[in-house]
Amino acid sequence: MKFVAVYANWADFVFNKDYNLPTLQEVEQHIEEEEGLLKESLVLKK
């Protein structure tokens, strides 16, 4: 039997009750400025 270890840096803090999700307008602006959602800056700025 083989096991594979997966390490990920999940942004699970976005599920906290006091976390403010960005608006759709903020997400759209971020996509336009950063050319995608791959950068963590949108999540980390909140």
Residue pairs with C-beta under 8 A, 6 or more apart in sequence:
11 40
11 43
13 19
14 21
14 43
19 46
20 46
21 46
22 30
22 42
22 46
26 42
27 37
27 42
30 37
30 41
30 42
31 37
34 41
34 42
